[in-house]
Amino acid sequence: MLRDAGFLLSEKGVMMYKRIKSVWLILCLIFLMEIGASAQSDVTLGKIVVTPVRYPREMKKIAGSVSIITREDINNSNAQTVPDILRTQTGLVVRDYYGNGTKVTVDLRGFGETAGSNTLILIDGRRINEIDLSGVDWTQIPLERIERIEIVRGANSVLYGDNATGGVINIITKSGEGRQRINFKCIGGSYDMNRNEISLNGSSENLSYFINAINYHNHGYRRNSDYRDSNFYAKFIYRLSNRIALNLSSGYHDSDYGLPGSLKENQLANYSRRDSLNMEDNAGEEDYYILSEPKITFGGDNELNLPVSFRKRYMNTYWGTGGWGVNRSQIDTLSFCPKVVLNTNIFKKPDTLILGLDFYKIDSTMRDYSASGTKTGDSDVDKKSTGGYLHNEFSISDKFIFNAGYRYEKASYNFDYLDFTGTYTNIHDAVSFNEEAFKAGLVYNHKDNSNVFINIAESFRLPVTEEFMRYNFLVWPFGRYINKSLVPQKSLSYEMGMNQKINSRLDTTLTIFLMKIKNEIFFNPDTFNNENYDKTEHRGLETGWSWNIHDNLRLFGNYTFTEAFFDGGAYAGNQIPAVPRHKVILGLDWQPYQHWQINSIINYVGERYFISDQAHNYPQMSDYITVDVKLSYKSDNIKFFFGINNIFNDMYSEYGVISTTSAQRAYYPSPGRNFICGFSFTR
């Protein structure tokens, strides 16, 4: 039996291996639960979050599952990229193709291959999902710039429109505060990894500033998985008066990286799992943006926000293996998202009304060249979308809070494809959609920092540009055209949960969800085209806990059960590929001595079917467990740290697919045991 680790084991050996991992995991759970019976935890519901209603609110007023990754959480981890830290969160499954953070999908609530189009990613409220299948460029968001990350699970199209079916992840960057400080940081590690960065931040009476520059290089776990980038970022907040403030930020990102591709099962028998058969494939990206956001306070605590942003992204991909040629693309995104927040009283009870408009204009161009440099095709795709929304939060009493919202959105696409090879006909076409969504929820705060909630919400997801393309490979001359039968997917989501403070130090959370989806968009490996499923259903349970046993010892963990399956059609009853039913995180933060700290994370991901195996013709990918440990020393101005990732050197793959050309299982091996160390100095 072939394991995705890239080596051969007997069936008996594999079964024993799985049993040992399962027993070890169960023992860890029992141990931590026994300790937790007398433990305590921090209060969390008093924290302020922005993402759930696009306006600062206390978490206890939110009818939904929300969590925050703090700056301290990031510092305590071994994470080098945002996906690294997201792996530890309840309900999130991360699939890194190459192990270097360049091509990653983050899955909320079981969407598998299309997770990148069903999870909305924001930076300071600015949308960074692309209109094509290139996905989110996670490497443009260095961890050192992040103040916190807010995760809102579940359908959120009312406030955010497209892509927010599974949830929203909002990455909030640092602002300067206090006296001027300069921070130097240097990190090294396995695979010749080297990272150097410098930051300058501070604030005066009217001005806050944060400036950061980073240079990074990593040869990568596999051959041709090397990665290099340079980043620059600046953020200024200037207060013109007590009622007017201007937030201005800008960033520049430049990267080059290899594309090692997959290793099929017959290749794993002859090559190391660190090898690549795509040594000539590589890509480069250049990305910059500017965001201007005036904020005006009026009539007491009412607020008007007028954010405008522009982003330009270049991509250059060279498919040298097989002589496919070069793709050069450019995506320009202009957005204007005004919003007004009105705080009033109705029947002498607090009421908050949020009215907003989201306008996006996106121009996408691609130029294709053969290996010899001859231009083979041009494509120009434009998308415009305008969405208006309202959200109201009304305090029925001191304990009950009701909220409801509605959104109407219109989106249009224009397609122009020119083929210079004579293989395909040229395309000039257009598609448009009008979508609606609603949301309603109720929160009951039955005691301080404890609540229960219930909500129901509609959501939608529009096709990305490549999903519209339909090919005919059966009859010569080959044809391609815009598939106007492809429609947006719609979902109806039900969710209920609780945030419970057991005692002064013990917190627990529990959420149960059910999502019924019509016309979920997927790639059909039988027809090589994107289509709509009849119906799918996503349901599950998410629970987490945190105990501060002593002032210097915290244990935490979470468990996610997700069942995503087809509810009709040819695959009725089958699980959606790439979605594990079980995911478990166990963690420890321990300060044995002053200035010293030990942090550890155990990550378990269960079995899941290969991408493109909707018919379940192949065994599932193996489950895996990784353990990360970090030791750090921190004084007033200096910090040293040393960490080991995947300490037991588990051989696994986060991502696997059934090859459409060879009908074999293809693996993207994840990194084995690796090390990281570094120091930072602040003055």
Secondary structure, DSSP 8 states (H G I E B T S, - for coil): -B-TTSSB--HHHHHHHHHHHHHHHHHHHHHHHHHHTT------TTSEESTTTTS-EEGGG-SS-EEEEEHHHHHHS--SSHHHHHTTSTTEEEEESSSSSSSEEEEESS-GGGHHHHEEEEETTEE---SSTT---GGGS-GGGEEEEEEEES--HHHH-TT-SSEEEEEEE----SS-EEEEEEEEETTTEEEEEEEEEEE-SSEEEEEEEEEEEE--SSTT--EEEEEEEEEEEEESSSSEEEEEEEEEEEEEEE----EEHHHHTTS-TT--S-TTEEEEEEEEEEEEEEEEEETTTEEEE--EEEEEEEEEEEETTTT-EEEEEEEEEEEE--EEEEEEEETTEEEEEEEEEEEEEEEEEEEEE-TTS-EEEEEEEEEEEEEEEEEEEEESSSSEEEEEEEEEEEEEEEEEEEESSSSS--EEEEEEEEEEEEEEEEEEEEETTEEEEEEEEEEEE---GGGGEEEE-SSSS-EEEE-TT---EEEEEEEEEEEEEEETTEEEEEEEEEEEEES-EEEETTTTEEEE-SEEEEEEEEEEEEEEEETTEEEEEEEEEEEEEE-SSTTTT-B-TT--SEEEEEEEEE--STTEEEEEEEEEE--B--BT-TT--S--B--EEEEEEEEEEE-SSEEEEEEEESTT----EEEEEE-TTT--EEEEE---SEEEEEEEEE-
